Amino acid sequence: GQLNLLREHLKGKPVVIIDHHPPQGKSWEGLIHINPLLDGYNGSKDISGAGVAYLVAKALDKKNVNLASLAVVGAVADLQNYFGRLEGINREILADAVRAGKLEKGIDLLLYGRYTRPIFQALQYFTDPRIPGVSGSEHGSLGLLQRLGINLKNSSGWRSLSDLEEREKRALASAIVALILPSVPKELASHVPQLVVGEVYSLVEEPIRSPLKDVAEYATCLNACGRHERADVGIKVTSGYRDKALNELLQLLRHHRQVIAKGIRLVEEGGENGIQKTPSKLIQYFNAENNIKPSIVGTVAGMLLGSEVVDPYLPVVGLSWDGDGVKVSARCSRLLVLKGVNMAKAITIAAKDVSGIGGGHPPACGAYLPNPESITTFLLRFEDLMVPQLSKVNIRK
């Protein structure tokens, strides 16, 4: 959405921009700007950049409807199913994908790794909202399943969520909600069930245990390619190539997870890279300096919402040095967004006030600051803008 920057280099030239972010700056003659926000849609939940690209491809050739499933992957990668299902234009794209026979939808527990992870691991890594005593704890997740009488293995090995019977899923969903509710601010409690059970999407043509079977996992695979400068691998896989391309993707995915785990450990261990708070105590942040790649600092910030070192119902801001500047990524619980919290507006203003740039979506946004010396001023300004929003939510239980 940075039209102001693009204008400096492209003014007067014929350009097509396909986007879904709030545009910043003025258009120019020769620019064709395809953006749902210009027609009153919400780029944070109604349609993703992948969705806009799909609609353009479909308009060029109706045969491109077979790409609708990839647009759904893009929407989920952009967290547009944040509240239990896709909304807006995304539902039309979803319908295209189902009609094309490329995708199936259903209702299930919203645990990551429905086909690939042992159920106890899927529970352990469920962090938003955090399950007290279970999130981040293998012992806790195993204990919950055992108390519910859910067998961990079958004749083939560890059971995944997809292996559970409906009665087991219902019992598990009820238990998760019951554990979460006492720990959630009363103002947010009514929203918990829709974050535990919701709509899920599966790629019809992918093998049952493939990391490409579930749309959410497919999205992570593509994120791994992008975060580690290997977009070429993602393009090959989405184009239908497997074998060598898929093996490369799986290697990138393993590396991606290792790097994220290392980043989380760095912050959890405390010290100069650990969690700190602004004066109001309402904004949590960590300065990773050169110790976490700028491309994954946002992922680390999001994963930390499930860690014991942070308050899960306050924003987490991650900072990572990027050349001479600083990459900033902010994440918050979906529950806060449901109550009207919008970090994107605040981060855009705060970054601009220190000669930086910012933008993004309410629960996940970012900025680029010109130098490390601007960090303190930026954080204080971001805090000033966020305190009125957070004060509307009864975060002090």
N, C-alpha and C positions, 0 to 999 in steps of 0.2 A: 503493500500500500504506500510505499515511499515515492509518490509522484514528484514530490519536491526535489528529490535527488535525481530521479530519472530525467526530469525536465531539463536539468542543467546540461545533460549529454545528448538528449534525443529531441529537444524542442525543434519543431519544424519538419521532423522526419516521420514517415508513415510507420506506425508501430501498432501492434496488437498486444494488449495486456489482458491476460485471463487471471482473475484474482478473486479473493473473497474476504480480504482484510479491509478495514476502514481506510479509504484513500486519504492520504495526507498531502496536501498541495493541490495546485490547479492543473487542469488538463491543458492540452495544446492542440492546435490545428494539425490534423493528420493522425491523431491518436484514436484508436478504437479500443475503448475500455469496457470489457465484458466483466461486470461485477454485480452480483445479486444485491449488494447494499444500495446500488443506485436505483433499484426498483423496490426498495422497502423491505427486503429480506434480511435476516440476521445471519451474517457470515460465521457466527460462532456455533450455530446449531442447525440452521436450515439447509446449508450446503457447504461442502468443503471445496478447496481448490481443485482436487481431483474430480469432484462432481461437476464443477463448471467446465473443466476440460472435456469431461465425458459428454456433456450436453452439446458442446461445440462439435465434437466428433460425430455425434448422432445426427446433428443438423446437416453435416457434410455428407453423411451416408448412413441410412437407416440400418445397414448391416452392422454398424458399430455398436448396436445394442448388446452384442456379445461381450462388450467391455464394461457393462454396467456393474458386474461383480467387483471389478477392480476399483471402480468409483466408490463402492461400499467399503472396500478395504481402506481407501483413502479417508473416508469420513470417520471410520473407527480409529484410524491412526491419528486423526486430528481431534479425537475425544468427543466427537459429536453425538455419540450415544451415551454421553456422560450420565444421563439421568434415567438409564434403563432401556432406552430405545431410540432409534433414529427418528427425527422429526422433519417437518417442512418438505422441501423439494427432495431431500434425501429419501423420503418414503416413496416418491415416484420413481426414483432411480432404483430403489430396493425392489419395487414391483417389476421393473424392467428385468432385473437380474433373475428374479424368481420365474418370470414368464419365459425367459431365455433358457431355463433349465440349468443355470450356472450356480444357483445359490438356494439354500433352504434356510428358513427362519423358524424359530421356536421359542419357547419360554423355558428358562433354566436358571440355576444359580449362576450369579455373575462372577464365577471363579476363573481366573486365568489358567489356561492349560487343560481345557475340558477333555481333550483327547490324549494328551501327551504326558501330563504330570500325575504322579500318584496323588490321590485325593488329599493325603495329609500335607503334601507340599503345596498344593493349590490353596489349602486353608491357611497354611503358615504365611504365604505371601499375599494374602488378602489384607490390604492396609487402609482402604478408604471406603467406609469408615473402619477404624481399627477395631479388632475383636480383642478385648482385654483377655490376657492370658493365653491367647491363641496366635494372634498376628506376631510374626517374628520368632515364634517358639515352636520348634519341632515337637518337644515334649508336650506342650499344651495342645497342639493340633491332634497328636496321636491320642491323648487322653480324652478329648472331646469325642472323637470317633468311637473310641472304645466304650465310653459311657452310653453312647447312643446305640451300641450293639451293631455298628456298621463294620462288616468284615473288610480288612485292609487288602486282602489278596484273594485272587481266584486261581483257577488252574493255570492261567497264563502268566501270573505274576501280580504285581501291584495293580490295584484297581484305580482307574481314573474316574472323574466325575461322570463321564459318558457310560461307565459300567454300572453305575448305581441304579437301583430300581426307584420308581416314582415315590414310593412310601419312604424310602431312605432319604431321598432328596427333600421331601416335605419335612421330615423330622430334623434334618440338618439345617434347613432354612429357618425353621422355628427356633432352633437352639441358637443360631447365630444372631438373629434379631434380639432374642432375649438377653444375650450376653452384651450386645452393643448398647441397648437402650439405657441402662443405668449410668453409662459413662458419657452419654451425649447430652449437651445442654438441652434443657426442656424445649427451648425455642426451635430446636432442630429435629427433635425426636420423631415427629410424624412423617418425616421424609425417609427414615432409615429403610423400611421394607423395599422401596423401589430401587435402592442401591444394592440390595442383596439378591433380589430375584428380578429378572427382566428379560428382554428380547435378546436372543443370540443368533449368530449367523454362521453357516458352514458352507464351504465350497464343495459342491457336489462331486466334482471330478477328481478331487484330491484323495489319496489313501487315508484310511481311518486314523492311523497313528502319525500322520505327517504333520509337521509344524505349520504347514500351509492349509490344513483342513479347517481350522477355526479362524475366522476373519481377524480376531484380535491378535492371534499369534502371527498370522501372515503379516499384519501391520508391523509387529515388532521386528520381524525379519527384514522388512524393507527399511525400517528405521535404522537397523544395524548397518545396512549398506550405506545409507546416507551419512550417518554419524561418523563413519570411518572412511569417508571419501572413496567409496566403491559403488557409486550409483550404477555403474555399468553392469554389476552383478545383479542388482535388483531389476534392471531393465530386461536382462536376459531371462530371468525367472518369470517375470510377469508376461513376457512374450511367448512363454510356453516351453522354453528350454529347461531341461532337467539335467541329470547325470552330472557333468563337470560343474555346470553353473550352480546346481543345487548344493553340491558338496562345498563349493566356495562359499555359498550363502550360509551354510550350517557352521562352517569354520568362523565366519564373521560373527555369527550369532553367539557362538561360544566365547569368542574374544570380547564381544560387546558386554556380555553378562559378567565376565571376569573383571573388566575395567570398571563397570558400575559397582560391583561388590567391593572393589578396592577403594573406590571413592566414598562409599557409604562408611566403610571401616575408618577411613581417615577422619571423617567428620565425627563419628561416634566416639573415637578415641579422645576427642577434646583437644586441648592445646590451642595454638594460634589458629588452627584451621577448624576448630570446633564451633558449636552453636553459640551465638551471642544474641543479645536482645537490644533493641533500641530503647531510649529512655522510657517510653510509655509501656514497655514490656509486651506490646501487642504485635510487634514485627520481629520474627526470628530470622537470623541470617548467618551464613558462614562464608568466609573468604578463603577459597581454596588456593589462591595465588596461582602458581604454575603447576600445582599438584593434581588438578583434575582438568581434563580437556574441555575447552569451551563448548564443544559440540555435545557433551553429555552432562554438563553441570545441571541442566534443567531436569534431566532424568533422575539424577541423584537427589535433587531437591524434592521431587515428587515422591520418590521411594522413601525418603526420610519421614514422610507423614505417618508412616507405620512404625517408626522407631521410638524407643522409649526416651530418646534424648530431646524430642520436640513435643510441643503441645499440638495435637493433630487438628485442633480447631482454631489455629492461628496461621497466617501465611508464613511460608518459608521462602527466603530469598537466597539464592546461591550466586556467588561471584567468582569469576575465573579470569585470570589475566589473559588477554588475547592481543599479542603484539604489544604495541604501546598503550592500548586501551584495555577496557574491562568488559567482559561479557556478563550480563546479568540475566538470571532466570528466576521467575517467581511462580510458586505453585501454592494452591490452597485446596482444602477439602471441597468436594462437590457439595457438601451440605451448606457451606457458606455461600456458594453461588446460588443455591436454591432460595436463600434468604436475601438475595439482591446484591451481594458483594461483587464488585467488578474491579479487579486489579489492573486491567488493561488501561483504563482511563488514567488511573493514578500514575502508573509507570511511564506512560507517554509524557505526561506533564513534568514529572520529576526528572526524567532524562533530558527533556528539552531545556529545563532550567539550569543544567550544567553543561549545555552545548552538546548533549548526546542525542540519540534517537531511541524511540521505544515504540512498542505496540504489541498486538496479540489479542488474546481472548480473555474473558473474565477469570477463568480458573488457572490459565497457563499463559504467561506472557513473558516478554523479555525486553532487554535494552542493551545498548552499547554506549559505554561512557568513554570520554576521550583519554582519560588517564586515571591511575590509581588514586591520585590526590583528590579526585572528585567524589570518591566513594562516600565519605562521611556526609557531605552536603546532600548527595543524592538520597541516602537512606533517611535522613531527617526530613527531607521534603516528601518522600514517599510515605513516611510515617504520618506526617501532618495530613496528607490526603486520604489515608486509609482509616485513621482513627474514627472520623465521623461515621464511616460505613460499618466498621466493626462494632461501634457502640450501639448500633441498631439491633445487633444480634446479642442475645443473652449468653455470651461465651463464658461468663463466670457462673458456673452451675450453682 
